[in-house]
Amino acid sequence: MSKLTISIHKFTSCSGCQLGFVNLGEALLTLLDYIEITHFVEGGIYCPDCTTDIAFVEGSITTKEDIERLKLVRDNSQILVTIGACATSGGVQALRNLTQVYGEVSAVKQQVYASPQFIEALGRSEPVAKFVKVDYEIWGCPVSGEQVLGFLSQILTFFRYNRGGNIAPEKEKLCLECKRRGNVCVLITKQSPCLGAVTRTGCGAICPSYGKACYSCYGPSEQPNCRGLANRLQGIGLLEKEIVDRFAQFHSNGSEFNQEIEYWLNQGQEGGQHEQNS
């Protein structure tokens, strides 16, 4: 069997998800018997225009140059896989999309950069799927080596036996992982603003295992009851702005979380208007 060719491309991101490949260690060396990496700058391999069987894309799309380069990656690959929060939903940098909270992009650049006049950026930070067809998504901030290895193992099986197949996305709620690990619920026992009830598993419930609330690094789970959880967070004392901040951290651009953010932003504005009227 000929080797499966893969490429790993970085857009606007911190490069943390690419470490999911590097951190495989000896397992990556074993994989190299079956795959050939054609482009991976972090691994010292540079050929961004090479054709490939599978292109892994990290990072959100935030510049005009990103869009053009992404389209070329899509044209040069049979399968395109997004890895991490930035590529799948816009990531932390999508906070700038919430102009009601943080102001326009020009104001955000003023706060972040010493010389904002040299920074060229689109008005929004968007996920890869906004511009090209995405075949698979691996969620997480960052993704883990176990996720990468599991995905590649399944894809290699499909190619090796020359048969089709579909890799089902992991959407199970983090709360179920907590139950399996015997974790005590921090939302109930500590009144901590945990998002585990609406977050997909994949991290191994790291934060709740140490008695901390989940921040939803891995994004919305299947059929998340965001409103129910948000009402509970309000019940333990969080203000509307604090609820918005909680849902917005990693996946503010994800549809389920974004709807909840918009709702609580409006609630806060209505509350402020009522106070002014009274």
N, C-alpha and C positions, 0 to 999 in steps of 0.2 A: 504494500500500500504506500503510495506517495505521501509525503508529509503534508499536514494541514498548515497552510500559511496564515499567520495572524499578524496584525499590525495594531499598535497602541498609540492613540493620538491624544494630545492634550490641547484643550482650549482654555477658557477662563476658569481657573481652579487653583487649588493649593498643591496639586500633584499627589495628594495623600492616597487616592484610589489606585494610582499606578503601583504604589507600594504593595498592593494586594498580590501583584505578580512577583515582585522582588522578594517579599517575605515568605514566599513558598519554599525558599531554600532548596533542599535536596529534591523536593517534589518537582520543582521547576526543572532541575537537571534531568529527572526521569521523563518529564513531559517532552523535553527536547528530542527524545527518540521518536516522537510522533508529530511534533509541530516544528515549524520554522518561523522565527520571528523576523519579519521583513522591515519593520520600522518600530523603534522604541527608544526615543531620545534618552530617557532616563536610564536605559540599559546600555547606551552607547551605540545604538544602531539607528542610522539615519537614512531613510529613503521614503519621504512623505508621499511621493507620487507612485510608489509601487502598487501593482494590483495584488489583491490578497483575498483569501477565502473569507476571513472574518476580521472586521475592523472593530476594535474596542475604542470607544470614545469617552474621555473624561472631560468634564468642564461644561459650563453653560456658554451660550452664544451671546456675546455682548458688543461685538464690533462688526462693521461691514466686511472686514477681512475674514473674520470667523465664518461668516455665511458662505463666502466663496470657497474657502478652504474645506468647509464641511461638505459642500456639494461635490467637490472633487473626491473626498474620501468615500462618499456614498457611491459615486460612479465607479470607483476602483475596487469595490468590495462586493462579494456575494451576500454576506450577512453583516449587518451593523448592530452592534450591541452597545448600549449606553451603560456606563458604570458610575455609580455614585449619585448623590443628591443633586449636584450641579447639572449634570447631563440629563437626569431624568425629570427634574422639576424646576430647575433654575438656581437652586442652591441658596446659600447664605447671601450671595450678591443680589438675589431677587428681592431682597428687602427694599432696594431702591425703587421697586415697582410700586411700593405703598406710599405714594406721594402724599396721601392724607396724613400719614404719620411722620415721614422723614423729609417731605418737601420734594421739589423737582431735582432732576439729576444734577443740574448745575450747582445746587446748594449742597448736595451730598459730596460732590467732588471737592468743593471748598473745604468741607470738614475733614476729608480723608487725605488729600494730597497737598503737599507744600507748594507745588506749581501746577494747579489744575488746568491752566491754559494749554498744557501740552498733552492732556489726556483726551483722546477721541473715543467716544463710546456711544452705543445706541441708547435710546431712551429707556429701554427695558432689558433686563436679563432674562433670556428665554431658554427653555429646554431644547435639546437637539430635535425632538419630534415636531417642534414648531416649523421646521424648515425642510426636513427630509424624512423618509420612511425609516422607522426603527423596527427591527425584527425582534429584539429581546431587550429587556431592562434588568439590570442588577442594582437594587436599591441599597442605600447605606451612606453614612458619612463618618468615616470612609467605608468602602466595601472591605471585606476580609479575604484573606487568602483562601479560607475554606469555601467561600462563595465562588471565587474564581475557579478553584480546582474542581468543585462540583459541576459547574457549568461546562468547563472544558472536557471533563470526563464524559458527560452526556453527549456533547457535540461530537467528540471523537468516536463514540459508539455509533452514532448515526452515519458518519462518513465511512467508518471502517467496514460496516456491513452493508453500505450502499442502500440504506433505507431511510425513508423520511421519519420525522418525529417532531414532537412539539415539547418544549421544556416549559412546564407549568410554573408561573411566577409564585414566589412565596408570599402569601398574603395573610397568613395566620396571625392572630392578635398576640401581642407580647404577653398579655395576661396569662395566656395558656402556657407559655414558656416558664413564667414565674411559678405557676402551680406545679409544673413538673419538677422544678428545682427546689420546691418546698419553701419559696420565699414568702415572707410575711408581707401583706399588702401595705405599702407605705401611704397610699391614699387614705385607707381606712384607719390605720393605727397611728400615723404621724400627721395626718391632714396635709400631706405633701402634694403639690400640684402635679401629679403623675399623669402622663399621657399614654401609658401602656395600654389602656382599653381601646385606643383608636390607632395604635401603632403596629406595623407589621414586625414580626420577629425576624431574627437573623443575626443579632448581636450577641445572643446568649443571655439576654436580660442582665447585662453587666451592671447598670446603675442600680436597679432594685436589689440585686444580689448584695450590694454594699450599703443598702438602706437608703438609697437616693432615688429621687423621682426621675422617671423617664422623660427625656427631652424630645423624643420622636426623631432621632437621627435617621431612622430607617423609613420614615414616611407613613402615609395613611395605610391602614390595613383594609381588608375586604369589608365593605359595608360598615364603615365606622360611624358610630352614633356620636358625632362631634357635639351636637347640641345638648344631648343628655349629659355628656362629660363636662361641657362648659358650664352648664347650670350647676353641676356639682362643685366645680371650682369656685363659682360665685358663692355657693353655699358655705364654703370654708373660708371665705373672706377676700377672694381676689376681686380687684376692681376690673372694669371693662378693659382698660388699657393693659392691665397685667394678663388678662386672658388672651388678648390680641398678641402680646409679646410671646406668650407661651406657645401658641400655635404657629407663630410666624418664623421662629428661629431658623429652621432648616428647610422647610417646605412651604413657604408662604405662597408660592406660585402654584402649588398642587391644588386641583379643583376643590377637593373636599375641605381642605384647611382654609383655602382662600375664601370660600363661601362663609365659613364661620368667622373669619377675620372681618369681612365686610359687615356681617351682622352686628358684631360687637363694637365695631367702630361707629356704626349708626346708633347703637344703643347709647354709647358714651356721648355722642353729639346731642341726642335727644334729651339725655339726662342733664347735660349742661344748659340746653335751651330752657328746660323746665325751671332750673335754678334761677336763670336770668329773668324769666317771666314772673317768678314768685318774688 
